[in-house]
Each structure stands twice: as structure tokens, then as C-alpha cells.
Amino acid sequence: MSTARTVLETEEHQALRAAVAALGKRYGRDYMTTVVREGKHTDELWAEAAKLGYLGVNLPEEYGGGGGGMAELSIVLEELGAAGSPLLMMIVSPAICGTVIARFGTEEQKRRWLPGLADGTLTMAFGITEPDAGSNSHRITTTARHDGDDWLLTGRKVFVSGVDIADATLIVGRTEDARSGKLKPCLFIVPRDAEGFGRNQIDMELQAPEKQFELVLDDVRLPADALVGDEDAGLLQLFAGLNPERIMTAAFGIGMGRFALAKAVDYARTRQVWKAPIGSHQAIAHPLAAAHIELELARLMMQKAARLYDEGDDIGAGEAANMAKYAAGEACVKAVDQAVHTLGGNGLTSEYGLASLITASRVARIAPVSREMILNYVSHQSLGLPKSY
């Protein structure tokens, strides 16, 4: 499939895209399905991507990163996904946690974490969602209170990816404002072996190397320097991580959609019924063309969001990142569905590797925020309509 990227991407971006695509091709979907079947993790691909500088391409050069931004990191995840071997923890470790620490962490926190996040030797998970709060970050009940010079963190989190392989988890808690008495969000680095920090794996139908966990924090004692950034910065620091999360989730969905579409196009070219390839019939060709168009449109919005974020326009990036995530989620689901239908019964076989994507593609619609909440955001923030809640 030809795509006109030359106008929008620099030569460096095109070279990065080609290099990552070559890496992804060496692993591919068979690697991912084998990893899942054997209950392992993507250690080999993660290590090689790190060695080549792809994992930390968005992190500052002075801490071992590539000095780029979300534009570069999203290219990496998209191309790995298009090869059938996406690394979900890229959304969490370098994009969310790495970005937050790089922007708001102390010098000591940057030296402690960023080089390892960049070279893949350290991994960090991210915990924000709670059983009773869902997408409402204002209802988070995980609280942090002072105990001398320490913090005591108490609460629960759900659907936290990769805690079993993470060296620490960046937890969103709330502290009490001394002036107003109101609770405000704050971010804490919780080491995996911290006393009182428990985890339970959630049984998922989703077939992925990265597992999902419920976390229980029972008066987890943390030193003063576990707090990332300014205690009074609140939502600014939180959304510094959430906008990259949405951009990278868009990249995840676009990559998956491209993988499925490529499988379907190849099949439609070669599968012959009544002496003609099935792709010569408009009933097959037009839905695939439409899926390609929607994926390309989603990529354009993702590129816009990444550029705005990298230029420091957090407000503009917030709108674009939400739109990109919405568009990519919809395009991904439609591309996967159409790919499966194009292959017919073969679309449900293990040989072609599409059936598992029926479930996986829904992730881009649901996480980290549902499409309905994005529509709420756009109706309130972009259109100025009153809230329904």
C-alpha cells in the first residue's frame, strides 16, 4: 500500500519509520503469539528496540534518550504494531512515566529513572484507574498523607498494565490542600517491593503479553522524594502524562489496523474465486479502501497531536490527542472487522493471526478513556456545550 508521507515527515522521521519497520518484520505476529502462548514477555524485542535507541527516543539526550518527542515515539509504536508486534508498555513506561519525570521530576529522579527507561533496563507502570472512579480522575480515592517526612499511600487501582515486570509504578493519588482542605492529584513513584504494595492479576480474555492487575496500597510508606514534581501542580502534571498516553494509544490502534488491513489486502489479491481475485470485486475492495482512508486520517490527527505536544501546547494537544485516540480506535476496529470478513473462515484461524485482534482492537476504543468520554470532552471543550454530568 502506498502512502504519501513525504510531505508531512522529515527525512529523519522517514528513516526512523523504515528502520523500525525492519525490526518489527524480524519479529512479527508469530513472535507475539508464541510469547503469549508460552506465558512469556517480549523481552527480546524490548531489549533490541532499546539497544537501537527506539524506546527512549522521546527522552532527553542528557539522560540517555534520543532527544525527540512524541512524534518520534509514536512512529516507533505504530511501525511495530503494523508488523504485528506492538509493545504496549511503550505507552506506559517511556511515554507516560518517562515524560512526567522528564518534565517535572527532580534532578535526582531524572538521574535515577530516565537512563534506565531509555535503555530498557528499567520499566515503570502507571496506576490511575480505580474501581469506583473509572474515567473520573476527580473521584480518585487513593490518598497520600504526611507522616513526619514520609508519605503514607492508601487505596486501590485496577487495570494497571505490566506491574509484574515493572520496577516501580507511578501512582496517581490525592493529597489534602492545606489552605482549602480539598484533595488534589499528585504522582508518586512506588517501588515494586514496597511494603503494603500488593497486586492481583485480573483474568482477561485479551491475548497479550502484558497482564492486567489490581493494586492494593495499604499504608505504603514512601520517602519524601517519592513525590514527582510540585505538590501544588496538580492536574498540570497529571495531564502531562495523559496526553502522551492518548497519542500513543492512537499509534497502537493505527499500527494494529494497518497490520490487519495488509493481511486482508494480500489475501484479496491472491485469493481467486471464479477465476478472478476477490479483490477485483467492489464489495471487497471498497470497504478495504475505506478502512485505509480512515487509518490515514487518524494518523494525520495523531501527527497533529504529537507536534502540538512536542511544541509545548498542552491545551491544543489535549484536544488533538483525544480526537486522535477516538479516530484511531474507530479506524482500528473497522479495519480489523473488515479484514476478518475479507478472509471469511480463514479470518478466524490461527494461521492468519487476525481472530485475536477482534478483542485486542477494542482496547483502542475503551482504554485509556472511552470514546464516549472523548465525545464528552469535545462537546464541552471544543463546542462549548453544557455538561450532562
Residue, then its C-alpha position, 0 to 999 in steps of 0.5 A: m500500500s502506498t502512502a504519501r508521507t513525504v510531505l508531512e515527515t522529515e527525512e529523519h522521521q522517514a528513516l526512523r519509520a523504515a528502520v523500525a519497520a525492519l525490526g518489527k518484520r524480524y519479529g512479527r505476529d508469530y513472535m507475539t503469539t508464541v510469547v503469549r502462548e508460552g506465558k512469556h514477555t517480549d523481552e527480546l524485542w524490548a531489549e533490541a528496540a532499546k539497544l537501537g535507541y527506539l524506546g527512549v527516543n522521546l527522552p532527553e539526550e542528557y539522560g540517555g534518550g534520543g532527544g525527540g518527542m512524541a512524534e518520534l515515539s509514536i512512529v516507533l509504536e505504530e511501525l511495530g504494531a503494523a508488523g504485528s508486534p506492538l509493545l504496549m508498555m511503550i505507552v506506559s513506561p517511556a511515554i507516560c512515566g518517562t515524560v512526567i519525570a522528564r518534565f517535572g521530576t527532580e534532578e535526582q529522579k531524572r538521574r535515577w529513572l530516565p537512563g534506565l527507561a531509555d535503555g530498557t533496563l528499567t520499566m515503570a507502570f502507571g496506576i490511575t484507574e480505580p474501581d469506583a472512579g473509572s474515567n473520573s480522575h476527580r473521584i480518585t480515592t487513593t490518598a497520600r498523607h504526611d507522616g513526619d517526612d514520609w508519605l503514607l499511600t492508601g487505596r486501590k487501582v485496577f487495570v494497571s498494565g505490566v506491574d509484574i515486570a515493572d520496577a516501580t509504578l507511578i501512582v496517581g493519588r490525592t493529597e489534602d490542600a492545606r489552605s482549602g482542605k480539598l484533595k488534589p492529584c499528585l504522582f508518586i513513584v512506588p517501588r515494586d517491593a514496597e511494603g503494603f504494595g500488593r497486586n492481583q492479576i485480573d483474568m482477561e480474555l485479551q491475548a497479550p503479553e502484558k497482564q492486567f492487575e489490581l493494586v492494593l496500597d495499604d499504608v505504603r510508606l514512601p520517602a519524601d522524594a517519592l513525590v514527582g514534581d510540585e505538590d501544588a501542580g496538580l492536574l498540570q502534571l497529571f495531564a502531562g502524562l495523559n496526553p502522551e498516553r492518548i497519542m500513543t494509544a492512537a499509534f497502537g490502534i493505527g499500527m494494529g489496523r494497518f497490520a490487519l488491513a495488509k493481511a486482508v489486502d494480500y489475501a484479496r489479491t491472491r485469493q481467486v474465486w471464479k477465476a478472478p481475485i476477490g479483490s477485483h470485486q467492489a464489495i471487497a475492495h471498497p470497504l478495504a479502501a475505506a478502512h485505509i482512508e480512515l487509518e490515514l486520517a487518524r494518523l494525520m490527527m495523531q501527527k497533529a497531536a504529537r507536534l502540538y505536544d512536542e511544541g509545548d501546547d498542552i491545551g491544543a494537544g489535549e484536544a488533538a490527542n483525544m480526537a486522535k485516540y477516538a479516530a484511531g480506535e474507530a479506524c482500528v476496529k473497522a479495519v480489523d472487522q473488515a479484514v476478518h470478513t475479507l478472509g471469511g473462515n480463514g479470518l478466524t484461524s490461527e494461521y492468519g493471526l487476525a481472530s485475536l485482534i477482534t478483542a485486542s482492537r477494542v482496547a483502542r476504543i475503551a482504554p485509556v478513556s472511552r470514546e464516549m468520554i472523548l465525545n464528552y470532552v469535545s462537546h464541552q471543550s471544543l463546542g462549548l456545550p453544557k455538561s450532562y454530568 
